[in-house]
Amino acid sequence: MKSMNRNIYSLIILCLLGVISICSCTALDEAPDNRTEIDNPEKVSKLLTSGYPVAVPAVICELSGDNLVDNNVVVPATHNDAYAKFHEQAYKWEDIDNYSTGEDDSPYVVWEAYYQGIAVANHAIQAMRQMSADPAHDRNLSHSWGEAHLLRAYLHFVLVNVFAEAYKDETLSANDVGIPYVSEVENTVNVDYGDPKFRKSVAEVYRLIEQDILEGVDLIDDSKYQVPAYHFNRNAANALAARYYLYKRDYEKVVKYATEALGNNPAASLRKWATMSSNTINTLLNDFNDETAACNYLIQATYSLFDRMLSACRFAINSGSKSENVDATKDILYEGGGPNWSSRLKAFDGKIYRWAAGSEYGSWLFRVYEYFEYDDKIAGIGWVHILYQPFTAEETLLCRAEAEIYLGQTDKAMTDLEFWTASHMVDEPLTQAGINKKYKGTAESNIYVSDLHPKDMSPEWKYDALSDEAKRMIDCVLHFRRIETMFEGLRWFDIKRYGITVHHAYRDPKEDEIHHDYLYWNDPRRVLQIPKNVIDAGYPSNNRSQKLSSNEDGMKSKPVLDEGNLGNND
């Protein structure tokens, strides 16, 4: 099986644009100005299509977070290898040392793909400046001007949340090292990205992201797109703004932009789980990834191998281990009930799969299953595709609910949370009493409650000012978002911004000893190290210290529907 090779895309962009890639920092084979002329609005629009990256940080974020467990710990006598070496390193919160291989889903590939997308946005912006003295108010260019700025904002937003500290506040984040914010076209060989003009603080990066969002959010015209779901359409643009302001804790703006996306009747735009066909896993995928579905604000086509990582049966959503104090993430995510439903969430009935190796190796929701495009059917080789939804109506609704709680609008937040449960086929009404009962107690005694440290993250955080009932509602929002975004990596960003403690227990394939490690709110390993080739090119490494004290041919076992509590689980 051929893995997705991002280098192909590097060559395409280098040849088309003459871009100096920040991820590789290498010289061009031809002169920087030997590139295709981008000299009209149609070419700009086509160029921007190539700026959406074919990589996502979902795998490294999920492995770093608390959704997946090590089957070598929870399944007796199991000694599975990871699908790729860096999967095990990510789970142990170690520096990942195989950047040079360009393996799909690795930090190297994420860094490269996202900065290539940024380079595309910068070339589009430069071209539009050459075409018009005021592109933002030029009726032929304003839409693309908005898309380019939103794309640039989004890609930097992902990078800073992966490769830097979470945003804390203006004062503290001014002292946290961020990432390069690249807003100009580079036509110079061997750029020194260690130069202070590139090395921004987290606070500076956030300010520049906000500038780009505000520059573009009101310019988007969905009629300009043939398939809006694959671009920053108006809903996706407003959802990006809502998430950005949530991370900055500017709650009134969260509500403003989320409401722009959701409209007056949020229920109408939420996913229709009740009408999704479960005849086959492929029909489920097609329904879930429907580009016309109102809930899918933005769809991102990737070459992720997430499904193949799960097929290795090393890391999975599983039942946990009481003897090793490992939480049952299967219960947290889809089997253990919620504040107004018991047992499995009804929306997931008939949609949860396990590998034929056995249910003891965990299970997974159909959505991460892959599409396969053959280059040669006889040889059985080709390309793996997984579609992700970086922005959806459901996640945007949960952003708004969280903001409403901090604004003291708990009645509105309750309404939004009930919209979410109803869309997932929950018939019982959501009540404060139900929330209090489900999320009572502490993280030590309740797997549905996270160990939060917002005050440690920032003295400006107003979490302590919330009532006990409002705090339980925050627990509810975090639980719902954890369910909603499993396999996407967004739980990792909640872990970082709330200072959530994470416990990993792991056992290497060739040993019997089980190791336990904890990632606390101030652990420097919460920041992923930037790729080694970038460091080798002169960019300073992160201040990230280590804590003191398979399947070679790519073939997978057969997925089997896991009926769970419907009575057919073997």
N, C-alpha and C positions, 0 to 999 in steps of 0.2 A: 504494500500500500504506500503510495506516495503521500508524504506529508505536504501541507500547503507551504509553498516556498515564497516568502515575502520578497526575496531578492528579485524575483521577476517583476514585481511592482516597483521596486527601487529603480530597475533599469528603465521601465516605461516612463516613470516620472523624470528621471535624469535625462533621458533622451528627448523627451517632449519639452521640458522646461529649462534644463540646465541647472537644476537645483543642487546646491550643496547640502547634502543631508546632514542634519545636526546629529543624527544617530551614528553615522559612520565617520564623518569628518575626513573624508578622503577626497583626493583630487579627481577632477573630471578627465575623461579621455579626450574631450573636445572643449573648445573655448566656451566660457559661460554664456556668451550671447548667441551661440549657435542653437537656437531653439525655434519652435513653431511660433509664429506671430499671432498673438491674441489681440485682434484688432477690431472685433465687433461684438455686440451683446450676445449673439448666438454662441460664439466661441467661448465667451466667458461662462455662459450657462453650462456648456458641455464640460468645460474644464472643472467647474465646481463639483460635478458629478463624481469625478475621480478623487475628490478630497475626503470622501467618507471612508474611514479605514476598514480594512477587512480583518481586523483584530480587535479583541476586547480583553480587559483584564479580569474577566469573570473567574477563570480557573485559579489564578494566583490569589485573588481576593477570597474566594470560597475556601481554598486550602488554608489561608491565613486565619480565617474566621472560625465561627463555632457551629456551622451547619453540618460539617462532615466529621466523621469519626474514623479512626484507624481500625480496620477490621482485624488486624493482627492482635489487637487488644481485646476487642469485644467478641470475637469468634475463637473459641478454645482451639489451641494447637495450630492456628493459622500462621503461615509465614509467607505472605504474598509480597512480591516485588511491586513497586510503583510502576505505572505505565512509562513514566519518564523520570530520570534522576531528579530533575528540578521540582517535581511534584513532592517528593519526600523532603527536599530542602525547604520548600515553601511551608510545608506543614510543621517543620521544626523551627521555623522563623530564622533560618540560616541565610547567609548570603548565597545567592544562586550563581554557581561558577561556570555554567555552560552557555553563557550568552552567545558565544561565537558560532554555535551550531544553528542559530536561527530557528529553533524548535517552535512550533505553533504554541501559542498561549504563554510563552515565556515573557519575562519583563523586557528582554531585548527586543522581541518582536512588537510588543505594545509600544515601547518607546519609539522605535523606528517608524511604525505605521502611523502613529499619531503626529509625529513631527513632519512626516511627509504630507499628511493632510493639512497641517498648518502651512507648509510651504506652498501647497496648491492655493490655499486661501490668500496668502500674501501675494502670489503672482496675479491672482484674479483682481485683487484690490489695486495693485500697481497698474495693471492694464486698464482698469476703469478710470483711474486718475489720469491716464494719458489720453483717454477718449473724451473726458468731460471735466470741466472745471468744478462741477458740483454733482458727483455721481448720485449722492443721496436724494437729490431732487430732480434727477434726469429720469423722465418716465420710461426710458428704454433700459436704464441701468439700475434704478433704485432697488428693485427686487433682488437682483444679484448682489448688490452692495450689502443689503441686509443679510442675505444668506451667507456671504463670505465672512462677515463679522460674527455671526452666530456660530458658524462652524469653527472659526478660530477660537472663540470663547469656550465652546464645549470641549474641544480637544485639550486645551490648556487646563480646563476644570478637572477633567479626568486625570491628567498627568500629575497635577499638584496634589490631588487627593490620594494618589497611589504612591508617589515618590517623595512626599514631604509630610510634615506634621499636619494634622487636622487644623482648620481655622479655629483660633481661640478667641481673640479679640484684637483690636488694632494695636494695642501696646505689646502684648505677648507675641503675636504673630509677626510683628516687625523684627523680632529677634530670631525667628525660625527661618532656616534656609529653605527657599522654595525651589523653583525650576527655572530654566531659561524661558522668558516670555518673548517669543520671536514675532515681531510685527513688521519686519522689513524683509525684502528679498535679498538673499545673500548671493553676491556675484564674485566673492573672493575665495580663493583656494586656501585651505588650512586656517579656517576661522578659529580664533582663540575664544572658545565659549567659556573659559574661566574668567574672561574680562567682566568686571563689575556691571557693565551695561547689560549683560545677559543674565547674570546671577542675581535674581530678585529674591526678596524675602517673601514669605507666604502672604503677608499683608499686601505687598506690592502686586503680587500676581493676582490676588483677588480684586484689587482696584482696577487692574487692566482688564480682567474678565468682565467686570461690571460695565466698564466703558464700552466694550465690544457688544455686550448684550443690549445695552440701551441704544447703541448706534443702529442695531439691526432689528430689534423686536417689532417695531411698528411698520417696517418696510415690506414685510413678507406678503406676497400676493399668491395664494394657492393656485390661482388660475394659470400661472406661468409654468406649473409643473405638469408633466404627463402622468406621473405617479407620485402624488404628494407624500405618501407615507415613507418614501425613501429619501426625503429631503427635510430640511427644517421648514416645515409648513407652520402655519400660525399656531396651531395647538402645541406642536413640539417646541416652538420658540417660547411660548408662554410657560410651558412646563419646565423648560430649562431655567427660566428666570425664577420660577417658584422654588425650584430645588436650590438654586444658588442662594437666594435670600433666606431659605430655611437654614442652610449651613452657616450663614452669617447672623442668624437669629434676628432678622428684620421682618417681624411677623406680619405687620400690616401689608407689606409688599408681597409676601407669600400669598396671602389671601387674595390680593388684587390680581396677581398673574395667574394663580390657580383657577380663579373664578373666570378669567378671560378664556381659559382653555376648556373648562368644564361646562360653561354656559349655565342657563337657568334651571336645567333639568339634568343633573349629573347621572341619574339612574339610566337615562337613555343612552349614554355613551359608554357605560361599563360593559365588560365582556359578558356575552350571553352563554354562560356555561351550560345552561339547561338545553340549549339547542345544538350544542356541539356533537357531531357524530363520533361515536366511539367504535364504529365497525372495525377499523384498523388503526394502527398507530399513525399511518400516513394520512388518513382522513382527519385525525385529530390535529396533526401538525398543520395541515392545510387550513383548517378552520381557525386554529390559534394564530397563524401567521397571515391571515387574510389581510391584504393590503387595503381593502375597502372597509374593514371593521373600524367603527368609530373609536374604539378603545386604543388602537395601535397608532399612537401619535407619530412614532418614528420607528422604522425597522432598519436594522443594520445587518447586512449579509457578511458573514465571517467564515474563516477557515479554521474555526475552533475544533479541537479534538476532545472537547469536554466529554462527549459520549464515550469515546474510547478510553479516556481516563477512568470512567466509572466501570467500564467493562473489565478492567484489570482486577476489580474486586478488592483493591487495597483501601481506598477511601470512599466512604459512602454515607448516605443518610441511613442510620441504622438504629437498633433498639438500645444501644448503650450497654453499660456494665455497672451494676450496683457495687460489685466488689472492688472495682477500680474507680468508682466515683465518676463515671462517664455518663453524661446525660443522654437520654433517649431522644435523639434529634428527630427520629421518625414520629414520635409523639408530639414534639414541639411544632413540626412543620405540617403534618397532615393527619395524624391518627389520634391525637390525644384530646381533641375537643377544644372549645373556646368558651367565651363568656355567655354565649347563647346557643351553642350546639355541643353535642356530646360525641365522643369517638371521632370517626373519620369525617372530615369536611365533605358534605354531600357532593359538592362540585367536582371532587376528585374521584368519585366512584367510577370504576371502569377505566381509569386513566393513569393508574399507578402500575409500573412495571418493575420486574426484577430480572436478573440474569438467570439462565437455566442452571447455573452452578448451584443455586439454592437461595431461598429467601433469607437465610442467616447472613448472607453477604449484603443485605440492605436492598433498598428499592429506590426508584426515582420516578418523578413525574415525566410524562411523555414529552414534554416541551423541549427537552435537551437532546432528543433523538436527532440523528443526523440525516441530511439529504446526501445522496452520493451521485456524483456526476462522472460517468465513465469516459476516460480517454480511449481505453481499449478494453472492451467487454471480454474478449477472449483471454487476455492476460489478467483481467480483473484489477486493473489499475485506473486511478482517476483522482478526483478531488472531493474532499469532505466539506460540506456546507452546514452551518448551523445559523439560524436566524435569531437575532436578539431584538428586544424592544427596549431601547434605552429610556424611552419615555412612553408612559401609558396613562390612560385616564385614571386607573386604579391607584397607581403610585402617586399621581398628582393629587388625587383626592385625600390620600393619607398625609401628604405634605400639608395640605390645607387644614386637616383635622388637628395635626400637631400644633400648627401656628394658632389655631383658634383656642386651644387649651391655654396656651401662654397669654393670649389676649383676654382671658377670662370668659370666653364665649363657649362654655362647655356644652350648652344646649345645642349650638350649631355643630360642634365637634361630634356630639353624640349622634346627630342626624347623619353626618358624613360617614361615621363608622358603621351605622346601621345600613346605609346605602351599600357599603362594601360587603357586609355579611349577607344581605339580601341577594346581591349579585352572585354570591357563591352558594345560592340555593338554601340559605338558612331561613326557616320559617318563623322561628321564635323571635320576638322583639328583643332588641338590645336594651339593657337597663343598667343604671349605675350599680344596682345591687348585684347584678350578674358580673359586672366588671370587678367590683370589690371582692367578690367571692373567688373568682378565677385567679386574680393577681394579688391576693393577700399574702402576707408574710414577706420574707426576704429571699434574695437570690440563693442563699444557702439551703433553703427548704422548699423552693419552688422553681422548677425548671422553666417555667414560663415567665419568670421575672429576671431581668438582667441586673448585674451589679454595676450601677451607674455611678460616675464620678464627675458630674457636670461642674460642680463648684471647684474641683481640683483643676479642671481644664481651663476655667476662667472665673475669676471672682465677679465678673459682670453677669454671669449666667443667673437668671432669675428662677431657677428650678426650685430652690428652697422656699421661695415665696408662694409656691403652689400649695393648695390644700391637699390633704391626704387623698381625697377622692380624685382630684385632678392628677396627682402623681400616679394613681392606679390607671387613669386614662392614658397617661404617657406610656406606661407598661403595655397597655392594650395596643396603642398605635405601633409601638416597636415590634410587638408580636405579629400584628397583621402585616406590617411591612416585611418582616422576616419571611412570612409565608408567601407574600405576593412576589417577592424578588428572589426567591431561592434559585440558585444556578446563575444569577446575574452578577453577584458580587457586591450589590449595594449594602448588604448587611455589614460588610467590612467597613464601609464609610460610617455607618451608625456606630459601630464599635469604636472607631477612632474619635468621632466627634463627641460621643457621650462618655468616653473613657471607660468603656465596658471591659471588665476582666474576662479573659479567655483562658480556658484550661485545655491543654492538649495532652493526651496520653498516647504514647506510640511505642511500637516494638519493631526493631529492624528485622528484615527477612531472615537473617542468619543468627539471631540471638533469641534467648528466652526471657531476658530481663525486660520489664516494662518500665518506661521512663515517663515521668510526669513533669510538665512545665507549665508555668503560668505567665501570661502576658498582662501586666498591669497597666494602668492608665498612663504612666510616665515611662514605660519601657521604650528605649530607642529603637527596638526591633519592629515597632509599629510602622516604621518608615521603610519601604523597600529600597534596597540599594540600587542606585542607577547602574546601567549596564557597564560592564568592565571595559568595553571598547571605548566608551565615552570618557571614562576615567583615564584610560591610556592615552586618549587624545588631548588630555590636559584639563578636563573639567573636574573640579574637586569632588571627591566622594562625599557621601552623606556622613554625618556624624553618628554612625550607627555601630555600636559595639555589640559583641556577642554577650549573652547573659553568662555570668559566672555560675559558680555552684549550679518474563511476561510476554510477554506477548510481542515478540520481535517482528513478526510478519504483519502485525496490525489487524489480524482477523479477530472477530469478536464472537463470543458465545451468543446464542439466540435470546432475544428479549422475550420474556413471558409476562403476561398480564398477572399482576399480583392483586387478587381480590380482597386480601386482608380480612377485615371483619365481616365480609359478605359470606364467609364460610368456606371458601375454596383455596385458602392459603395452605400449601403443603409443608 
